Amino acid sequence: MGYWLGKEYEGKGLITKSIKVLINHAFDELKLNKIEIGAATNNIKSRAIPEKLGFKREGELRDYEYINGRFLDRIIYGLKANEWITE
């Protein structure tokens, strides 16, 4: 999963709520075993989402993408169905 949000919508919990819906759908309806979320290592706000939702850091990909004239590393987070605790 990935997400991008306009500045005017940040801090309202929209991404967290949306990701929860997608997680529930993926595990309950699609019967997936695992979901991954990737975020640039320097994107603290994007990284906070999987960390808050119980995803585990699984690794880092160096020079994963080229944005605004520079290469960015990416952290990969994973969550398995048996780790997901619904609220």
N, CA, C and O atoms as CSV, one atom per row, in Angstrom:
chain,resi,resn,atom,element,x,y,z
A,1,MET,N,N,0.845,-1.178,0.000
A,1,MET,CA,C,0.000,0.000,0.000
A,1,MET,C,C,0.884,1.231,0.000
A,1,MET,O,O,1.995,1.228,0.530
A,2,GLY,N,N,0.377,2.249,-0.588
A,2,GLY,CA,C,1.057,3.527,-0.556
A,2,GLY,C,C,0.022,4.633,-0.459
A,2,GLY,O,O,-1.154,4.409,-0.747
A,3,TYR,N,N,0.441,5.811,-0.059
A,3,TYR,CA,C,-0.492,6.924,0.094
A,3,TYR,C,C,0.245,8.242,-0.061
A,3,TYR,O,O,1.441,8.359,0.207
A,4,TRP,N,N,-0.522,9.228,-0.505
A,4,TRP,CA,C,0.009,10.585,-0.660
A,4,TRP,C,C,-1.139,11.518,-0.337
A,4,TRP,O,O,-2.234,11.365,-0.880
A,5,LEU,N,N,-0.909,12.471,0.529
A,5,LEU,CA,C,-1.982,13.332,1.007
A,5,LEU,C,C,-1.574,14.789,0.869
A,5,LEU,O,O,-0.437,15.154,1.166
A,6,GLY,N,N,-2.512,15.627,0.414
A,6,GLY,CA,C,-2.255,17.061,0.317
A,6,GLY,C,C,-2.059,17.662,1.703
A,6,GLY,O,O,-2.656,17.197,2.674
A,7,LYS,N,N,-1.229,18.688,1.794
A,7,LYS,CA,C,-0.905,19.317,3.080
A,7,LYS,C,C,-2.145,19.750,3.855
A,7,LYS,O,O,-2.186,19.649,5.081
A,8,GLU,N,N,-3.156,20.233,3.132
A,8,GLU,CA,C,-4.355,20.736,3.816
A,8,GLU,C,C,-5.166,19.636,4.499
A,8,GLU,O,O,-6.059,19.932,5.292
A,9,TYR,N,N,-4.864,18.364,4.197
A,9,TYR,CA,C,-5.595,17.242,4.787
A,9,TYR,C,C,-4.790,16.494,5.850
A,9,TYR,O,O,-5.297,15.557,6.467
A,10,GLU,N,N,-3.547,16.900,6.064
A,10,GLU,CA,C,-2.689,16.226,7.036
A,10,GLU,C,C,-3.189,16.445,8.460
A,10,GLU,O,O,-3.791,17.472,8.772
A,11,GLY,N,N,-2.928,15.466,9.308
A,11,GLY,CA,C,-3.249,15.597,10.723
A,11,GLY,C,C,-4.703,15.373,11.087
A,11,GLY,O,O,-5.099,15.648,12.220
A,12,LYS,N,N,-5.505,14.885,10.164
A,12,LYS,CA,C,-6.926,14.656,10.413
A,12,LYS,C,C,-7.260,13.183,10.589
A,12,LYS,O,O,-8.420,12.837,10.812
A,13,GLY,N,N,-6.266,12.311,10.494
A,13,GLY,CA,C,-6.483,10.885,10.668
A,13,GLY,C,C,-7.060,10.183,9.455
A,13,GLY,O,O,-7.463,9.023,9.545
A,14,LEU,N,N,-7.105,10.870,8.316
A,14,LEU,CA,C,-7.717,10.300,7.118
A,14,LEU,C,C,-6.978,9.062,6.618
A,14,LEU,O,O,-7.606,8.060,6.274
A,15,ILE,N,N,-5.670,9.126,6.577
A,15,ILE,CA,C,-4.894,7.989,6.072
A,15,ILE,C,C,-5.007,6.805,7.022
A,15,ILE,O,O,-5.194,5.673,6.577
A,16,THR,N,N,-4.897,7.049,8.310
A,16,THR,CA,C,-5.000,5.954,9.278
A,16,THR,C,C,-6.343,5.252,9.149
A,16,THR,O,O,-6.396,4.023,9.107
A,17,LYS,N,N,-7.425,6.014,9.086
A,17,LYS,CA,C,-8.757,5.423,8.929
A,17,LYS,C,C,-8.870,4.649,7.627
A,17,LYS,O,O,-9.422,3.549,7.603
A,18,SER,N,N,-8.355,5.212,6.552
A,18,SER,CA,C,-8.421,4.552,5.241
A,18,SER,C,C,-7.616,3.265,5.225
A,18,SER,O,O,-8.075,2.251,4.700
A,19,ILE,N,N,-6.429,3.296,5.791
A,19,ILE,CA,C,-5.578,2.104,5.814
A,19,ILE,C,C,-6.236,1.002,6.646
A,19,ILE,O,O,-6.166,-0.170,6.275
A,20,LYS,N,N,-6.871,1.356,7.758
A,20,LYS,CA,C,-7.576,0.360,8.570
A,20,LYS,C,C,-8.666,-0.336,7.752
A,20,LYS,O,O,-8.812,-1.557,7.825
A,21,VAL,N,N,-9.423,0.428,6.982
A,21,VAL,CA,C,-10.472,-0.156,6.140
A,21,VAL,C,C,-9.857,-1.111,5.123
A,21,VAL,O,O,-10.366,-2.211,4.908
A,22,LEU,N,N,-8.757,-0.686,4.497
A,22,LEU,CA,C,-8.095,-1.537,3.511
A,22,LEU,C,C,-7.513,-2.801,4.143
A,22,LEU,O,O,-7.569,-3.877,3.548
A,23,ILE,N,N,-6.963,-2.671,5.331
A,23,ILE,CA,C,-6.412,-3.838,6.025
A,23,ILE,C,C,-7.531,-4.833,6.325
A,23,ILE,O,O,-7.397,-6.026,6.054
A,24,ASN,N,N,-8.622,-4.344,6.878
A,24,ASN,CA,C,-9.745,-5.236,7.190
A,24,ASN,C,C,-10.259,-5.926,5.929
A,24,ASN,O,O,-10.549,-7.122,5.951
A,25,HIS,N,N,-10.370,-5.193,4.853
A,25,HIS,CA,C,-10.832,-5.780,3.587
A,25,HIS,C,C,-9.843,-6.837,3.091
A,25,HIS,O,O,-10.241,-7.924,2.673
A,26,ALA,N,N,-8.561,-6.506,3.143
A,26,ALA,CA,C,-7.532,-7.425,2.652
A,26,ALA,C,C,-7.521,-8.738,3.437
A,26,ALA,O,O,-7.403,-9.814,2.851
A,27,PHE,N,N,-7.643,-8.647,4.747
A,27,PHE,CA,C,-7.567,-9.855,5.565
A,27,PHE,C,C,-8.913,-10.583,5.665
A,27,PHE,O,O,-8.958,-11.810,5.587
A,28,ASP,N,N,-10.001,-9.839,5.836
A,28,ASP,CA,C,-11.314,-10.467,6.040
A,28,ASP,C,C,-11.961,-10.942,4.746
A,28,ASP,O,O,-12.490,-12.052,4.678
A,29,GLU,N,N,-11.918,-10.101,3.725
A,29,GLU,CA,C,-12.613,-10.414,2.474
A,29,GLU,C,C,-11.718,-11.130,1.458
A,29,GLU,O,O,-12.119,-12.126,0.855
A,30,LEU,N,N,-10.517,-10.614,1.281
A,30,LEU,CA,C,-9.611,-11.182,0.281
A,30,LEU,C,C,-8.779,-12.345,0.832
A,30,LEU,O,O,-8.152,-13.084,0.072
A,31,LYS,N,N,-8.781,-12.495,2.137
A,31,LYS,CA,C,-8.044,-13.576,2.810
A,31,LYS,C,C,-6.545,-13.550,2.511
A,31,LYS,O,O,-5.905,-14.595,2.394
A,32,LEU,N,N,-5.996,-12.339,2.391
A,32,LEU,CA,C,-4.560,-12.206,2.191
A,32,LEU,C,C,-3.823,-12.582,3.473
A,32,LEU,O,O,-4.367,-12.463,4.571
A,33,ASN,N,N,-2.610,-13.027,3.324
A,33,ASN,CA,C,-1.791,-13.397,4.471
A,33,ASN,C,C,-0.960,-12.221,4.980
A,33,ASN,O,O,-0.651,-12.140,6.169
A,34,LYS,N,N,-0.599,-11.307,4.070
A,34,LYS,CA,C,0.327,-10.241,4.454
A,34,LYS,C,C,0.103,-8.997,3.610
A,34,LYS,O,O,-0.269,-9.072,2.439
A,35,ILE,N,N,0.340,-7.847,4.239
A,35,ILE,CA,C,0.271,-6.542,3.561
A,35,ILE,C,C,1.603,-5.840,3.800
A,35,ILE,O,O,2.204,-5.963,4.867
A,36,GLU,N,N,2.048,-5.106,2.791
A,36,GLU,CA,C,3.270,-4.309,2.944
A,36,GLU,C,C,2.967,-2.843,2.675
A,36,GLU,O,O,2.138,-2.500,1.832
A,37,ILE,N,N,3.664,-1.993,3.414
A,37,ILE,CA,C,3.625,-0.549,3.185
A,37,ILE,C,C,5.069,-0.086,3.078
A,37,ILE,O,O,5.914,-0.473,3.886
A,38,GLY,N,N,5.349,0.742,2.081
A,38,GLY,CA,C,6.677,1.319,1.926
A,38,GLY,C,C,6.616,2.826,2.082
A,38,GLY,O,O,5.654,3.467,1.657
A,39,ALA,N,N,7.647,3.388,2.692
A,39,ALA,CA,C,7.727,4.840,2.873
A,39,ALA,C,C,9.182,5.271,2.798
A,39,ALA,O,O,10.081,4.539,3.212
A,40,ALA,N,N,9.403,6.463,2.267
A,40,ALA,CA,C,10.762,7.001,2.214
A,40,ALA,C,C,11.308,7.123,3.640
A,40,ALA,O,O,10.579,7.494,4.560
A,41,THR,N,N,12.571,6.813,3.810
A,41,THR,CA,C,13.158,6.805,5.155
A,41,THR,C,C,13.060,8.168,5.840
A,41,THR,O,O,12.947,8.237,7.064
A,42,ASN,N,N,13.102,9.235,5.074
A,42,ASN,CA,C,13.050,10.572,5.678
A,42,ASN,C,C,11.624,11.110,5.823
A,42,ASN,O,O,11.438,12.236,6.286
A,43,ASN,N,N,10.614,10.324,5.435
A,43,ASN,CA,C,9.224,10.761,5.526
A,43,ASN,C,C,8.625,10.265,6.849
A,43,ASN,O,O,7.953,9.235,6.896
A,44,ILE,N,N,8.881,11.005,7.893
A,44,ILE,CA,C,8.493,10.612,9.249
A,44,ILE,C,C,6.976,10.459,9.381
A,44,ILE,O,O,6.510,9.528,10.038
A,45,LYS,N,N,6.205,11.352,8.770
A,45,LYS,CA,C,4.742,11.280,8.872
A,45,LYS,C,C,4.199,10.015,8.208
A,45,LYS,O,O,3.306,9.367,8.754
A,46,SER,N,N,4.724,9.661,7.045
A,46,SER,CA,C,4.263,8.450,6.366
A,46,SER,C,C,4.687,7.197,7.114
A,46,SER,O,O,3.949,6.211,7.144
A,47,ARG,N,N,5.849,7.226,7.709
A,47,ARG,CA,C,6.334,6.071,8.460
A,47,ARG,C,C,5.545,5.865,9.749
A,47,ARG,O,O,5.440,4.743,10.243
A,48,ALA,N,N,4.996,6.939,10.290
A,48,ALA,CA,C,4.239,6.850,11.544
A,48,ALA,C,C,2.981,6.000,11.394
A,48,ALA,O,O,2.542,5.374,12.359
A,49,ILE,N,N,2.398,5.970,10.203
A,49,ILE,CA,C,1.148,5.232,9.988
A,49,ILE,C,C,1.348,3.734,10.217
A,49,ILE,O,O,0.685,3.174,11.090
A,50,PRO,N,N,2.231,3.059,9.474
A,50,PRO,CA,C,2.392,1.620,9.727
A,50,PRO,C,C,2.912,1.317,11.132
A,50,PRO,O,O,2.555,0.297,11.722
A,51,GLU,N,N,3.740,2.185,11.656
A,51,GLU,CA,C,4.268,1.956,13.000
A,51,GLU,C,C,3.142,2.009,14.032
A,51,GLU,O,O,3.119,1.209,14.967
A,52,LYS,N,N,2.216,2.942,13.867
A,52,LYS,CA,C,1.081,3.073,14.780
A,52,LYS,C,C,0.109,1.894,14.650
A,52,LYS,O,O,-0.545,1.514,15.621
A,53,LEU,N,N,0.019,1.322,13.450
A,53,LEU,CA,C,-0.939,0.245,13.196
A,53,LEU,C,C,-0.368,-1.157,13.446
A,53,LEU,O,O,-1.034,-2.156,13.177
A,54,GLY,N,N,0.844,-1.227,13.950
A,54,GLY,CA,C,1.405,-2.517,14.328
A,54,GLY,C,C,2.207,-3.240,13.261
A,54,GLY,O,O,2.565,-4.405,13.438
A,55,PHE,N,N,2.494,-2.564,12.155
A,55,PHE,CA,C,3.350,-3.166,11.128
A,55,PHE,C,C,4.760,-3.300,11.685
A,55,PHE,O,O,5.174,-2.525,12.546
A,56,LYS,N,N,5.482,-4.277,11.192
A,56,LYS,CA,C,6.870,-4.482,11.608
A,56,LYS,C,C,7.811,-4.032,10.488
A,56,LYS,O,O,7.559,-4.279,9.308
A,57,ARG,N,N,8.876,-3.382,10.876
A,57,ARG,CA,C,9.888,-2.967,9.898
A,57,ARG,C,C,10.609,-4.215,9.399
A,57,ARG,O,O,11.152,-4.988,10.188
A,58,GLU,N,N,10.610,-4.402,8.080
A,58,GLU,CA,C,11.192,-5.613,7.510
A,58,GLU,C,C,12.486,-5.368,6.752
A,58,GLU,O,O,13.245,-6.306,6.510
A,59,GLY,N,N,12.744,-4.146,6.381
A,59,GLY,CA,C,13.981,-3.887,5.664
A,59,GLY,C,C,13.998,-2.519,5.024
A,59,GLY,O,O,13.036,-1.755,5.108
A,60,GLU,N,N,15.119,-2.227,4.379
A,60,GLU,CA,C,15.311,-0.928,3.721
A,60,GLU,C,C,15.878,-1.158,2.327
A,60,GLU,O,O,16.814,-1.934,2.137
A,61,LEU,N,N,15.296,-0.472,1.369
A,61,LEU,CA,C,15.779,-0.525,-0.009
A,61,LEU,C,C,16.509,0.780,-0.301
A,61,LEU,O,O,15.943,1.865,-0.168
A,62,ARG,N,N,17.757,0.663,-0.694
A,62,ARG,CA,C,18.557,1.859,-0.957
A,62,ARG,C,C,18.289,2.385,-2.360
A,62,ARG,O,O,18.086,1.612,-3.297
A,63,ASP,N,N,18.289,3.713,-2.496
A,63,ASP,CA,C,18.060,4.380,-3.791
A,63,ASP,C,C,16.840,3.813,-4.511
A,63,ASP,O,O,16.900,3.533,-5.708
A,64,TYR,N,N,15.749,3.644,-3.798
A,64,TYR,CA,C,14.544,3.011,-4.328
A,64,TYR,C,C,13.853,3.857,-5.395
A,64,TYR,O,O,13.380,3.336,-6.405
A,65,GLU,N,N,13.803,5.162,-5.158
A,65,GLU,CA,C,13.120,6.030,-6.127
A,65,GLU,C,C,13.859,7.358,-6.273
A,65,GLU,O,O,14.582,7.799,-5.380
A,66,TYR,N,N,13.651,7.962,-7.412
A,66,TYR,CA,C,14.304,9.232,-7.742
A,66,TYR,C,C,13.223,10.306,-7.778
A,66,TYR,O,O,12.382,10.318,-8.677
A,67,ILE,N,N,13.246,11.202,-6.802
A,67,ILE,CA,C,12.231,12.250,-6.696
A,67,ILE,C,C,12.918,13.587,-6.458
A,67,ILE,O,O,13.817,13.700,-5.626
A,68,ASN,N,N,12.482,14.591,-7.197
A,68,ASN,CA,C,13.000,15.960,-7.039
A,68,ASN,C,C,14.527,16.026,-7.087
A,68,ASN,O,O,15.159,16.730,-6.298
A,69,GLY,N,N,15.096,15.289,-8.014
A,69,GLY,CA,C,16.527,15.378,-8.244
A,69,GLY,C,C,17.414,14.585,-7.307
A,69,GLY,O,O,18.629,14.782,-7.287
A,70,ARG,N,N,16.820,13.686,-6.528
A,70,ARG,CA,C,17.672,12.879,-5.648
A,70,ARG,C,C,17.053,11.500,-5.421
A,70,ARG,O,O,15.844,11.306,-5.544
A,71,PHE,N,N,17.922,10.557,-5.088
A,71,PHE,CA,C,17.482,9.202,-4.783
A,71,PHE,C,C,17.048,9.116,-3.321
A,71,PHE,O,O,17.680,9.695,-2.438
A,72,LEU,N,N,15.973,8.393,-3.086
A,72,LEU,CA,C,15.465,8.203,-1.730
A,72,LEU,C,C,15.464,6.718,-1.374
A,72,LEU,O,O,15.124,5.862,-2.191
A,73,ASP,N,N,15.848,6.444,-0.150
A,73,ASP,CA,C,15.757,5.086,0.365
A,73,ASP,C,C,14.330,4.853,0.841
A,73,ASP,O,O,13.606,5.801,1.146
A,74,ARG,N,N,13.929,3.581,0.904
A,74,ARG,CA,C,12.563,3.231,1.305
A,74,ARG,C,C,12.601,2.154,2.372
A,74,ARG,O,O,13.347,1.180,2.267
A,75,ILE,N,N,11.783,2.341,3.403
A,75,ILE,CA,C,11.614,1.334,4.442
A,75,ILE,C,C,10.366,0.531,4.104
A,75,ILE,O,O,9.333,1.092,3.739
A,76,ILE,N,N,10.472,-0.773,4.228
A,76,ILE,CA,C,9.342,-1.663,3.984
A,76,ILE,C,C,8.828,-2.179,5.327
A,76,ILE,O,O,9.584,-2.693,6.151
A,77,TYR,N,N,7.523,-2.026,5.518
A,77,TYR,CA,C,6.845,-2.527,6.710
A,77,TYR,C,C,5.914,-3.654,6.296
A,77,TYR,O,O,5.330,-3.608,5.214
A,78,GLY,N,N,5.770,-4.656,7.138
A,78,GLY,CA,C,4.870,-5.766,6.848
A,78,GLY,C,C,3.944,-6.048,8.015
A,78,GLY,O,O,4.294,-5.841,9.177
A,79,LEU,N,N,2.749,-6.527,7.678
A,79,LEU,CA,C,1.775,-6.933,8.683
A,79,LEU,C,C,1.116,-8.215,8.210
A,79,LEU,O,O,0.557,-8.263,7.114
A,80,LYS,N,N,1.179,-9.252,9.029
A,80,LYS,CA,C,0.556,-10.521,8.703
A,80,LYS,C,C,-0.842,-10.573,9.297
A,80,LYS,O,O,-1.128,-9.909,10.294
A,81,ALA,N,N,-1.704,-11.359,8.686
A,81,ALA,CA,C,-3.097,-11.443,9.114
A,81,ALA,C,C,-3.207,-11.830,10.591
A,81,ALA,O,O,-4.049,-11.297,11.314
A,82,ASN,N,N,-2.363,-12.749,11.033
A,82,ASN,CA,C,-2.467,-13.191,12.429
A,82,ASN,C,C,-1.912,-12.174,13.422
A,82,ASN,O,O,-2.018,-12.373,14.632
A,83,GLU,N,N,-1.320,-11.088,12.925
A,83,GLU,CA,C,-0.823,-10.015,13.792
A,83,GLU,C,C,-1.806,-8.854,13.925
A,83,GLU,O,O,-1.675,-8.022,14.823
A,84,TRP,N,N,-2.784,-8.802,13.031
A,84,TRP,CA,C,-3.729,-7.682,12.984
A,84,TRP,C,C,-4.778,-7.829,14.080
A,84,TRP,O,O,-5.470,-8.843,14.163
A,85,ILE,N,N,-4.885,-6.815,14.907
A,85,ILE,CA,C,-5.884,-6.786,15.956
A,85,ILE,C,C,-6.900,-5.719,15.611
A,85,ILE,O,O,-6.586,-4.529,15.619
A,86,THR,N,N,-8.114,-6.139,15.309
A,86,THR,CA,C,-9.161,-5.180,14.951
A,86,THR,C,C,-9.682,-4.512,16.209
A,86,THR,O,O,-9.700,-5.094,17.294
A,87,GLU,N,N,-10.102,-3.281,16.026
A,87,GLU,CA,C,-10.576,-2.502,17.176
A,87,GLU,C,C,-12.071,-2.595,17.319
A,87,GLU,O,O,-12.643,-2.001,18.233
